[in-house]
């Protein structure tokens, strides 16, 4: 795999993680 592809994938995972945490936070405040 090209290195920049790995970096893109890593950024995607980080974004997903942030979204999940945000969703969990919103759920817990409801």
PDB file of N, CA, C, O and CB in Angstrom:
ATOM      1  N   UNK A   1       0.836  -1.212   0.000  1.00  0.00           N
ATOM      2  CA  UNK A   1       0.000   0.000   0.000  1.00  0.00           C
ATOM      3  C   UNK A   1       0.863   1.251   0.000  1.00  0.00           C
ATOM      4  O   UNK A   1       1.859   1.315   0.721  1.00  0.00           O
ATOM      5  CB  UNK A   1      -0.941   0.012   1.219  1.00  0.00           C
ATOM      6  N   UNK A   2       0.497   2.242  -0.795  1.00  0.00           N
ATOM      7  CA  UNK A   2       1.207   3.531  -0.740  1.00  0.00           C
ATOM      8  C   UNK A   2       1.019   4.184   0.625  1.00  0.00           C
ATOM      9  O   UNK A   2      -0.034   4.058   1.250  1.00  0.00           O
ATOM     10  CB  UNK A   2       0.706   4.481  -1.859  1.00  0.00           C
ATOM     11  N   UNK A   3       2.034   4.869   1.064  1.00  0.00           N
ATOM     12  CA  UNK A   3       2.027   5.441   2.413  1.00  0.00           C
ATOM     13  C   UNK A   3       0.912   6.473   2.590  1.00  0.00           C
ATOM     14  O   UNK A   3       0.279   6.528   3.645  1.00  0.00           O
ATOM     15  CB  UNK A   3       3.379   6.085   2.716  1.00  0.00           C
ATOM     16  N   UNK A   4       0.671   7.288   1.563  1.00  0.00           N
ATOM     17  CA  UNK A   4      -0.355   8.330   1.703  1.00  0.00           C
ATOM     18  C   UNK A   4      -1.749   7.731   1.836  1.00  0.00           C
ATOM     19  O   UNK A   4      -2.642   8.342   2.422  1.00  0.00           O
ATOM     20  CB  UNK A   4      -0.313   9.281   0.505  1.00  0.00           C
ATOM     21  N   UNK A   5      -1.929   6.537   1.290  1.00  0.00           N
ATOM     22  CA  UNK A   5      -3.216   5.847   1.449  1.00  0.00           C
ATOM     23  C   UNK A   5      -3.425   5.461   2.908  1.00  0.00           C
ATOM     24  O   UNK A   5      -4.527   5.578   3.444  1.00  0.00           O
ATOM     25  CB  UNK A   5      -3.283   4.587   0.545  1.00  0.00           C
ATOM     26  N   UNK A   6      -2.357   5.004   3.537  1.00  0.00           N
ATOM     27  CA  UNK A   6      -2.416   4.625   4.945  1.00  0.00           C
ATOM     28  C   UNK A   6      -2.764   5.842   5.796  1.00  0.00           C
ATOM     29  O   UNK A   6      -3.556   5.754   6.735  1.00  0.00           O
ATOM     30  CB  UNK A   6      -1.075   4.008   5.405  1.00  0.00           C
ATOM     31  N   UNK A   7      -2.159   6.979   5.450  1.00  0.00           N
ATOM     32  CA  UNK A   7      -2.422   8.210   6.199  1.00  0.00           C
ATOM     33  C   UNK A   7      -3.875   8.633   6.053  1.00  0.00           C
ATOM     34  O   UNK A   7      -4.509   9.047   7.023  1.00  0.00           O
ATOM     35  CB  UNK A   7      -1.498   9.337   5.725  1.00  0.00           C
ATOM     36  N   UNK A   8      -4.403   8.525   4.830  1.00  0.00           N
ATOM     37  CA  UNK A   8      -5.811   8.855   4.581  1.00  0.00           C
ATOM     38  C   UNK A   8      -6.719   7.980   5.435  1.00  0.00           C
ATOM     39  O   UNK A   8      -7.685   8.453   6.034  1.00  0.00           O
ATOM     40  CB  UNK A   8      -6.158   8.683   3.084  1.00  0.00           C
ATOM     41  N   UNK A   9      -6.385   6.686   5.478  1.00  0.00           N
ATOM     42  CA  UNK A   9      -7.174   5.737   6.250  1.00  0.00           C
ATOM     43  C   UNK A   9      -7.119   6.080   7.734  1.00  0.00           C
ATOM     44  O   UNK A   9      -8.120   5.985   8.444  1.00  0.00           O
ATOM     45  CB  UNK A   9      -6.676   4.306   6.012  1.00  0.00           C
ATOM     46  N   UNK A  10      -5.937   6.478   8.189  1.00  0.00           N
ATOM     47  CA  UNK A  10      -5.753   6.836   9.594  1.00  0.00           C
ATOM     48  C   UNK A  10      -6.610   8.050   9.951  1.00  0.00           C
ATOM     49  O   UNK A  10      -7.275   8.073  10.987  1.00  0.00           O
ATOM     50  CB  UNK A  10      -4.265   7.123   9.890  1.00  0.00           C
ATOM     51  N   UNK A  11      -6.583   9.068   9.066  1.00  0.00           N
ATOM     52  CA  UNK A  11      -7.389  10.266   9.302  1.00  0.00           C
ATOM     53  C   UNK A  11      -8.871   9.929   9.334  1.00  0.00           C
ATOM     54  O   UNK A  11      -9.630  10.488  10.125  1.00  0.00           O
ATOM     55  CB  UNK A  11      -7.114  11.317   8.226  1.00  0.00           C
ATOM     56  N   UNK A  12      -9.272   9.011   8.468  1.00  0.00           N
ATOM     57  CA  UNK A  12     -10.667   8.587   8.406  1.00  0.00           C
ATOM     58  C   UNK A  12     -11.081   7.927   9.717  1.00  0.00           C
ATOM     59  O   UNK A  12     -12.166   8.185  10.239  1.00  0.00           O
ATOM     60  CB  UNK A  12     -10.888   7.621   7.227  1.00  0.00           C
ATOM     61  N   UNK A  13     -10.202   7.069  10.244  1.00  0.00           N
ATOM     62  CA  UNK A  13     -10.484   6.390  11.507  1.00  0.00           C
ATOM     63  C   UNK A  13     -10.594   7.393  12.647  1.00  0.00           C
ATOM     64  O   UNK A  13     -11.462   7.267  13.511  1.00  0.00           O
ATOM     65  CB  UNK A  13      -9.394   5.356  11.817  1.00  0.00           C
ATOM     66  N   UNK A  14      -9.715   8.388  12.646  1.00  0.00           N
ATOM     67  CA  UNK A  14      -9.741   9.413  13.691  1.00  0.00           C
ATOM     68  C   UNK A  14     -11.044  10.207  13.621  1.00  0.00           C
ATOM     69  O   UNK A  14     -11.666  10.490  14.645  1.00  0.00           O
ATOM     70  CB  UNK A  14      -8.525  10.361  13.557  1.00  0.00           C
ATOM     71  N   UNK A  15     -11.450  10.563  12.398  1.00  0.00           N
ATOM     72  CA  UNK A  15     -12.707  11.292  12.207  1.00  0.00           C
ATOM     73  C   UNK A  15     -13.890  10.464  12.684  1.00  0.00           C
ATOM     74  O   UNK A  15     -14.794  10.985  13.338  1.00  0.00           O
ATOM     75  CB  UNK A  15     -12.893  11.675  10.732  1.00  0.00           C
ATOM     76  N   UNK A  16     -13.887   9.182  12.362  1.00  0.00           N
ATOM     77  CA  UNK A  16     -14.952   8.279  12.794  1.00  0.00           C
ATOM     78  C   UNK A  16     -15.005   8.203  14.311  1.00  0.00           C
ATOM     79  O   UNK A  16     -16.079   8.226  14.913  1.00  0.00           O
ATOM     80  CB  UNK A  16     -14.750   6.879  12.199  1.00  0.00           C
ATOM     81  N   UNK A  17     -13.827   8.113  14.920  1.00  0.00           N
ATOM     82  CA  UNK A  17     -13.741   8.033  16.372  1.00  0.00           C
ATOM     83  C   UNK A  17     -14.339   9.281  17.009  1.00  0.00           C
ATOM     84  O   UNK A  17     -15.064   9.197  18.000  1.00  0.00           O
ATOM     85  CB  UNK A  17     -12.284   7.850  16.818  1.00  0.00           C
ATOM     86  N   UNK A  18     -14.025  10.449  16.427  1.00  0.00           N
ATOM     87  CA  UNK A  18     -14.558  11.713  16.942  1.00  0.00           C
ATOM     88  C   UNK A  18     -16.073  11.745  16.811  1.00  0.00           C
ATOM     89  O   UNK A  18     -16.773  12.184  17.723  1.00  0.00           O
ATOM     90  CB  UNK A  18     -13.934  12.909  16.199  1.00  0.00           C
ATOM     91  N   UNK A  19     -16.578  11.277  15.669  1.00  0.00           N
ATOM     92  CA  UNK A  19     -18.022  11.250  15.437  1.00  0.00           C
ATOM     93  C   UNK A  19     -18.723  10.354  16.445  1.00  0.00           C
ATOM     94  O   UNK A  19     -19.763  10.717  16.995  1.00  0.00           O
ATOM     95  CB  UNK A  19     -18.327  10.776  14.017  1.00  0.00           C
ATOM     96  N   UNK A  20     -18.149   9.185  16.682  1.00  0.00           N
ATOM     97  CA  UNK A  20     -18.732   8.241  17.634  1.00  0.00           C
ATOM     98  C   UNK A  20     -18.753   8.847  19.034  1.00  0.00           C
ATOM     99  O   UNK A  20     -19.750   8.740  19.748  1.00  0.00           O
ATOM    100  CB  UNK A  20     -17.947   6.913  17.634  1.00  0.00           C
ATOM    101  N   UNK A  21     -17.647   9.486  19.425  1.00  0.00           N
ATOM    102  CA  UNK A  21     -17.583  10.111  20.743  1.00  0.00           C
ATOM    103  C   UNK A  21     -18.611  11.226  20.859  1.00  0.00           C
ATOM    104  O   UNK A  21     -19.258  11.381  21.895  1.00  0.00           O
ATOM    105  CB  UNK A  21     -16.177  10.657  21.012  1.00  0.00           C
ATOM    106  N   UNK A  22     -18.759  12.012  19.777  1.00  0.00           N
ATOM    107  CA  UNK A  22     -19.719  13.110  19.764  1.00  0.00           C
ATOM    108  C   UNK A  22     -21.136  12.576  19.885  1.00  0.00           C
ATOM    109  O   UNK A  22     -21.952  13.119  20.630  1.00  0.00           O
ATOM    110  CB  UNK A  22     -19.571  13.944  18.484  1.00  0.00           C
ATOM    111  N   UNK A  23     -21.425  11.505  19.146  1.00  0.00           N
ATOM    112  CA  UNK A  23     -22.750  10.891  19.187  1.00  0.00           C
ATOM    113  C   UNK A  23     -23.031  10.341  20.585  1.00  0.00           C
ATOM    114  O   UNK A  23     -24.135  10.493  21.107  1.00  0.00           O
ATOM    115  CB  UNK A  23     -22.864   9.767  18.131  1.00  0.00           C
ATOM    116  N   UNK A  24     -22.033   9.707  21.182  1.00  0.00           N
ATOM    117  CA  UNK A  24     -22.184   9.165  22.531  1.00  0.00           C
ATOM    118  C   UNK A  24     -22.421  10.273  23.537  1.00  0.00           C
ATOM    119  O   UNK A  24     -23.213  10.115  24.466  1.00  0.00           O
ATOM    120  CB  UNK A  24     -20.952   8.356  22.925  1.00  0.00           C
ATOM    121  N   UNK A  25     -21.729  11.407  23.354  1.00  0.00           N
ATOM    122  CA  UNK A  25     -21.894  12.539  24.259  1.00  0.00           C
ATOM    123  C   UNK A  25     -23.302  13.105  24.143  1.00  0.00           C
ATOM    124  O   UNK A  25     -23.940  13.409  25.151  1.00  0.00           O
ATOM    125  CB  UNK A  25     -20.853  13.629  23.960  1.00  0.00           C
ATOM    126  N   UNK A  26     -23.782  13.244  22.917  1.00  0.00           N
ATOM    127  CA  UNK A  26     -25.133  13.764  22.676  1.00  0.00           C
ATOM    128  C   UNK A  26     -26.175  12.833  23.286  1.00  0.00           C
ATOM    129  O   UNK A  26     -27.136  13.291  23.906  1.00  0.00           O
ATOM    130  CB  UNK A  26     -25.390  13.937  21.161  1.00  0.00           C
ATOM    131  N   UNK A  27     -25.986  11.530  23.111  1.00  0.00           N
ATOM    132  CA  UNK A  27     -26.916  10.548  23.673  1.00  0.00           C
ATOM    133  C   UNK A  27     -26.963  10.652  25.193  1.00  0.00           C
ATOM    134  O   UNK A  27     -28.034  10.579  25.796  1.00  0.00           O
ATOM    135  CB  UNK A  27     -26.516   9.126  23.254  1.00  0.00           C
ATOM    136  N   UNK A  28     -25.799  10.822  25.805  1.00  0.00           N
ATOM    137  CA  UNK A  28     -25.736  10.846  27.270  1.00  0.00           C
ATOM    138  C   UNK A  28     -26.334  12.128  27.837  1.00  0.00           C
ATOM    139  O   UNK A  28     -26.741  12.157  28.998  1.00  0.00           O
ATOM    140  CB  UNK A  28     -24.290  10.697  27.739  1.00  0.00           C
ATOM    141  N   UNK A  29     -26.391  13.197  27.026  1.00  0.00           N
ATOM    142  CA  UNK A  29     -26.953  14.450  27.520  1.00  0.00           C
ATOM    143  C   UNK A  29     -28.452  14.523  27.301  1.00  0.00           C
ATOM    144  O   UNK A  29     -29.124  15.383  27.870  1.00  0.00           O
ATOM    145  CB  UNK A  29     -26.279  15.627  26.848  1.00  0.00           C
ATOM    146  N   UNK A  30     -28.985  13.623  26.476  1.00  0.00           N
ATOM    147  CA  UNK A  30     -30.428  13.621  26.224  1.00  0.00           C
ATOM    148  C   UNK A  30     -31.192  13.064  27.417  1.00  0.00           C
ATOM    149  O   UNK A  30     -32.420  12.987  27.383  1.00  0.00           O
ATOM    150  CB  UNK A  30     -30.751  12.805  24.967  1.00  0.00           C
TER     151      UNK A  30
END
